[in-house]
């Protein structure tokens, strides 16, 4: 059964207006994201599409986010200029990324609030099968990305872990912001085969195209050719990384509940049993009791 709740209804309050205005552009809250993302049938179709994708699990979709919102974000690259905090360009990567904890314009903040929200990460968990995704509010490695004339990002696989938190990198979501993009400019995202021998799919960075890519040891991608974009123009995108705690839930579940000062004697016996019994045995006993 389809979920009746529109995704953005969770962001609303009856005391607040159902729209916002940014630099004269009126944005209706319910139009900020594709309403189909709330429909179970559509979610299942996306999950199947990602599972069947080649050369590795990914999605390339149009229209997940409001075109008016994305146009405002593209303006904010110029309204809120940033400097890449990394050491400098290399032979492998000539791109510019916003720093950690960047100063963002209003439209950019709305976008990252959406993609880092609980309902959106739950959507990605459903599509990918990766439970309990963790977002990075500091936008390390993510945020605003830009490549100018001559820019490139050689074929690569993404980092395995976040250098600050140690969390495992599970996937990245990219949203492109380029109107009237010409494929002759060499900026397509290339997805390569596991043998790193050839490109299997090219995705043009057109305005409104979003790409969700699982991370993995053979998930190679990039835009390796020098950008032939006209002088003064650039290839712009938004990036969000999603992580998981590789240690896992079972190992820490005994430390995830409140500890009470006064405990019934029967509950003390239970607590002692849980602490001294391997988790898989405790689960089996509890399952028998429930029957």
C-alpha positions in Angstrom: 0.0 0.0 0.0 1.3 3.4 -0.9 2.2 5.7 2.0 -0.4 8.6 2.1 2.1 11.1 3.5 3.8 13.4 1.1 7.6 13.4 1.9 7.7 17.1 2.6 4.6 17.0 4.9 7.0 15.8 7.6 8.8 19.2 7.3 5.7 21.3 7.7 4.0 22.9 10.7 0.4 24.1 10.7 1.5 27.4 12.0 3.9 28.0 9.2 3.2 28.9 5.5 3.3 26.1 2.9 5.9 28.1 0.8 9.1 30.0 1.2 10.5 32.8 -1.0 14.2 33.0 -1.9 15.5 36.0 -3.8 12.0 36.6 -5.3 11.5 32.9 -6.2 8.5 31.3 -4.5 9.0 27.7 -3.6 6.0 25.6 -2.5 7.2 23.1 0.1 5.3 20.2 -1.3 7.0 20.7 -4.7 10.5 20.6 -3.4 10.8 16.8 -4.0 9.2 14.3 -6.3 5.9 13.2 -4.6 6.4 9.7 -6.0 9.2 9.2 -3.5 6.5 8.6 -0.9 4.9 5.8 -2.9 5.9 2.3 -2.0 5.4 1.1 -5.5 7.8 3.7 -6.9 10.3 3.0 -4.1 10.3 -0.7 -5.0 10.8 0.1 -8.7 13.9 2.2 -7.8 15.2 -0.6 -5.6 14.9 -3.0 -8.5 16.5 -0.6 -10.9 19.5 -0.1 -8.6 19.9 -3.8 -8.1 19.9 -4.5 -11.8 22.2 -1.7 -12.8 25.5 -2.3 -14.6 28.5 -2.1 -14.1 27.6 -1.7 -10.4 24.7 -0.7 -8.3 23.6 2.8 -9.1 20.6 5.0 -10.0 20.4 7.8 -12.5 17.1 9.7 -12.1 15.6 13.0 -13.2 13.3 15.3 -11.2 13.8 14.2 -7.6 14.2 17.9 -6.7 12.5 21.1 -7.7 14.1 22.7 -10.8 13.5 26.2 -9.3 15.4 25.1 -6.1 18.3 23.8 -8.1 18.5 27.0 -10.2 18.7 29.0 -7.0 21.5 26.7 -5.7 23.5 27.2 -8.9 23.3 31.0 -8.4 24.7 30.5 -4.9 28.0 29.2 -6.2 28.7 32.8 -7.2 26.8 34.5 -4.3 28.6 32.5 -1.7 32.1 31.8 -3.2 34.3 29.2 -1.5 37.9 28.0 -1.6 38.9 24.4 -1.7 40.7 23.6 1.6 42.6 20.7 0.0 46.3 21.2 -0.9 45.9 21.8 -4.6 45.2 20.3 -8.0 46.8 17.1 -9.2 47.3 15.2 -12.5 44.3 13.0 -11.4 41.8 15.6 -10.1 41.3 19.2 -11.2 38.1 20.1 -9.3 37.0 22.5 -6.7 35.1 21.4 -3.6 33.5 23.5 -0.8 35.3 23.1 2.5 34.0 21.2 5.5 31.2 23.1 7.2 30.7 25.5 4.3 28.8 28.7 4.4 25.7 27.9 2.3 23.0 30.0 0.8 19.3 29.5 1.7 18.5 27.2 -1.3 21.6 25.1 -0.7 20.8 24.7 3.0 17.3 23.5 2.0 18.7 20.9 -0.3 21.1 19.5 2.2 18.5 19.6 4.9 16.3 17.4 2.7 19.0 14.8 1.7 20.2 14.5 5.3 16.7 14.2 6.8 15.4 11.1 8.4 12.8 10.3 5.8 15.3 10.7 2.9 17.9 8.5 4.5 15.2 5.9 5.2 14.3 6.1 1.5 17.9 5.4 0.6 18.1 2.6 3.1 15.0 1.0 1.5 16.4 1.4 -2.0 19.9 0.0 -1.2 19.2 -2.4 1.6 21.8 -0.6 3.8 20.2 -0.1 7.2 20.8 2.7 9.7 22.6 5.1 7.4 24.6 7.9 9.0 24.8 11.4 7.4 27.7 13.8 7.7 26.3 17.2 8.6 29.8 18.8 8.1 29.7 17.8 4.4 33.3 16.5 4.4 34.2 15.5 0.8 30.7 16.5 -0.2 28.9 19.8 -0.5 29.3 22.0 -3.6 31.6 20.6 -6.5 32.8 22.6 -9.5 35.0 21.8 -12.5 36.1 24.5 -14.9 37.6 24.5 -18.3 40.4 21.9 -18.4 39.0 20.2 -15.2 38.7 16.5 -14.7 38.4 13.7 -12.2 40.3 10.6 -13.3 38.6 7.2 -13.0 38.7 6.2 -9.4 36.8 4.5 -6.6 35.7 6.5 -3.6 37.4 6.5 -0.2 36.4 3.5 2.1 36.1 5.4 5.4 35.5 8.9 6.6 38.9 10.1 7.9 37.4 12.0 10.8 34.7 9.5 12.1 36.0 6.2 10.8 32.5 5.4 9.4 32.3 3.2 6.3 31.4 5.0 3.1 28.3 3.2 1.7 27.2 5.5 -1.1 27.1 9.0 -2.6 24.3 11.1 -4.0 25.1 13.6 -6.8 22.7 16.2 -8.2 23.8 18.1 -11.3 23.1 21.8 -11.9 24.0 22.4 -15.5 21.5 23.8 -17.9 21.9 23.4 -21.7 24.8 21.0 -21.2 26.6 20.0 -24.4 27.9 16.4 -24.4 30.8 17.6 -26.6 32.2 19.3 -23.5 33.5 15.9 -22.1 31.9 16.2 -18.7 29.9 13.0 -18.6 30.1 10.8 -15.5 31.6 7.5 -16.7 31.0 4.2 -14.9 33.6 1.6 -15.7 33.6 -2.2 -15.6 35.1 -4.2 -12.7 38.2 -5.0 -14.8 38.8 -1.2 -15.3 39.1 -1.9 -19.0 36.3 0.2 -20.5 33.4 2.6 -19.8 30.1 0.8 -19.6 27.8 3.8 -19.1 28.0 7.6 -19.5 25.6 10.0 -17.6 25.5 13.6 -18.8 25.5 16.1 -15.9 22.3 17.8 -17.0 20.3 20.0 -14.7 18.1 17.9 -12.4 19.8 14.6 -12.9 20.6 12.8 -9.7 22.9 9.8 -9.4 23.0 7.5 -6.4 26.1 5.2 -6.5 27.0 2.4 -4.1 30.6 2.4 -3.0 32.7 -0.7 -3.4 36.2 -2.1 -4.3 35.4 -2.3 -8.1 33.0 0.7 -8.4 35.2 2.8 -10.6 33.9 6.1 -12.0 34.9 9.7 -12.9 35.0 12.3 -15.7 38.5 11.7 -17.0 38.7 13.9 -20.1 39.7 17.5 -19.8 36.6 19.7 -19.8 36.2 21.6 -23.1 33.6 23.8 -21.6 33.5 27.5 -22.8 35.6 29.9 -20.8 33.6 31.4 -17.9 31.2 28.4 -17.6 31.6 25.4 -15.2 30.3 22.0 -14.4 28.5 22.2 -11.1 27.0 19.5 -8.8 26.0 18.7 -5.2 27.4 15.7 -3.3 26.2 13.9 -0.2 27.9 10.9 1.3 26.2 8.3 3.5 27.9 6.0 6.0 27.3 3.0 8.2 28.8 1.9 11.5 30.8 -1.1 10.5 31.0 -2.3 14.1 27.3 -3.1 13.9 24.3 -3.0 16.2 24.5 -6.4 17.9 27.9 -5.6 19.4 26.6 -2.5 21.2 23.0 -3.3 21.9 23.8 -4.0 25.6 25.0 -0.4 25.9 22.1 1.2 24.1 19.4 1.2 26.9 19.0 3.3 30.0 20.5 1.9 33.3 18.1 2.2 36.2 19.2 2.7 39.8 16.4 0.6 41.4 15.7 -2.6 39.5 13.3 -5.4 40.4 15.1 -8.6 41.5 13.7 -10.6 38.6 15.0 -8.0 36.1 18.4 -8.1 37.8 18.5 -11.8 37.0 17.6 -11.1 33.4 20.3 -8.5 33.1 22.9 -10.8 34.5 21.8 -13.6 32.1 22.0 -11.2 29.1 25.5 -10.0 30.1 26.8 -13.6 30.5 25.1 -15.2 27.6 26.3 -15.0 24.0 23.9 -12.8 21.9 22.9 -15.6 19.5 21.9 -17.9 22.4 20.0 -15.2 24.2 18.1 -14.4 20.9 17.2 -18.1 20.5 15.9 -18.4 24.1 13.9 -15.3 23.7 12.4 -16.6 20.5 11.3 -19.8 22.2 9.7 -17.9 25.1 7.7 -15.8 22.7 6.3 -18.9 21.0 
